[in-house]
Amino acid sequence: MDVTEALDQTFTHAHGVIAGVTAGQYGDKTPCDEWTVRDLLEHMVGVVAGMGAAAAGQPRTPFELAADPGAQFEEVATATLDAWRVPGVLDRVIDGGAGPMPARVLAGINLLDTATHTWDLAVATGQPAELPDDVAAAATEAGHMIVSPELRSGRFGPEQSASDVATTTQRLVAFLGRTP
């Protein structure tokens, strides 16, 4: 699947999960030990906004979570997809905040980060955590290209085992050090 199509599907799924969060859940814990639901929402929406700005060649601006994160995410996801879909953008080198890198790698990071944290948010807020199979497969492929042993330390836990009957989502989260 093309990375922009995978991002489109990932953003659509993420929007549904984000829109299902209530303000009363903002202080709840998440699978990301250091983050509450509110912290995770700020990260998710802020990263998508920042990636979109980088892909569009715009400067990063300070991010603040809106009163309606679902609507805010929908808006930034649309702008980000528009930026990733500009002809030739995926062939450029872009600085998304961690230094210049091939745009296709940055788009893969955008995909992996959004899909993974959508699972985290769904688990934290009691929503169905399974990603659409195409999204989980694309995120898993991106993860295997991006997550090196050096990167894993401090960002991901050690890879967990997944059973032979694990779903694609469960295999993804296990690879990233989460308990499926």
N, C-alpha and C positions, 0 to 999 in steps of 0.2 A: 504494500500500500504506500502511496506517495505520502511524504511527511506532512504536507499541508492538509491532505484529507484526514490523516491520522490526528492531526491537531484539531481539525474541525470537529471530529467525532469526540475527541477527548474533552474539548471545551464545552460541547453540548451536554455531555454527561456530567462534567464538573458543575455546570450551571444548575442542573437539577438538584444536585446534592447541596450546593451552596444555598440555593433558594429554600431548601428544606430545613435550614438551621434557624433556630429561634434565638432571640437575644438572651433568653434565660439560660441558654447552653454556653454562652461565651466564656464562662469561668471553668467549664468542665475540662478534665484532662484529655489528652490525646495520646495515640501511640508514640508521638514524638515527645519524649519525657519532659523536655524543657519548655514545651508550648501548651498553652491553653487553646481552646477552640478559637477564641478571638485572635490569638497570636497566629494560629495556623491560617485563618481567613486573611489576615493582613499579609502574610507571606504569599499565599496563593494568588490573591488578586494583585498584589504589588509586583510579584515576579512576572506575571503575564503582562501587566502594564509596562514594566521595564523592558521586557524582551521585545514587545511591540514597538516601543520607542526606539530601541537599538536597531531593529530591523528596518524601521522607517528612516533611520539616520537622524533622529531627533535626540536632543539631550535628555538625560534622566532628570526627572523632577521629583521632589519629595512626595511620598505617598502617604495618604491618610484614608483609612477605611471609612466608607460612607455608611449612613444609617441603614441603607438597603444594599447589603453586599451582593445579593443576587442580581439586582439591576446593574450595579457597578461592574460586576464581573462580566455580565452580558455585553456591556458597552466596551470594556477594555478588550475582551476576547474578539469582538468584531473588528476593532481597530488593529489588533495584533494579527489576526488572520489576513486582513487586507494588506498589511505590511509584508507578511510572509509570501503572499501571492503575487507580489510585484515581479514581473519578468526579470530574471537575472539576479534577484536578491540572494537566492540560495547559493549562488556561485561566488559571492563576495566574501571578504573577511570582515567580521563585525566584532566590535567590543561591546559585549553585553554586561560588563561590570567586572568580569574575572580576567580581563585581558583579551586582546584580539584572538579570534579563532575562526575557522571556516564556518560560514553561516549554517551549513547543514548540520554541523555538530551542535551549534547553539540551538537550532530548531529541535534537534533530538533531546537536548537538555530541557527545553521548554515542555516537550511532550512527556518525558520521563517525570519531571518534577510535578507537573499538573496531574498526571494519572496517579502517581504514588500518593500525593497528598489528598487527592479526592478519596482514595481508599481510606487514608488516615481519618479524614473528616467524617466519612460515612460511619466508620467504626465508632468514633468518639460520640456521634450524635444519634446512634441507634438506627441508622438508615441502611438499606441493603448495600453491602460493600462490594459486591461483584461488579467489576468493570465489564463493559461490552467486550466480547472475545477479541474483536479486531483491535480495540484500544489496548487491551492487555498484551496482545501479541506484539503490537508495534512498540509499546513501552518496554517490553522485555527485550526486543531486538535492540532498541536504543540503549537500554541499560547494559547489555553485554558489550556494546561498543564504548560506552562512556565510563563505567564503573571499574576502575583498575584497583589493584590492591592498595596503591598509594592514596587514591581518592577515597577508598572505603573507610580508612581510618579517620574518625572524627565526624564523618558524614553519614555513614551507614554502619549497621552492626554486622557481625560476621554472618555469612550466608547460612540460612537455616535449611533443614531438610524438608522436602515436600514429598508427600506420599505419591505412589504411582497413579493414584486416582485424583490427584489434586487438579483443580481447575487452572486455567491459564493465569487468572488473577492470583490464585494462591501460590503458583510458581514464581510469579513476579515479586510478590511481597516477601517470599522466603528468600529469594535471591538478594533482595535489598536488606535483609537482616531483621525483617519483621516476622512475627508469629502469625501464620495464616489462620 
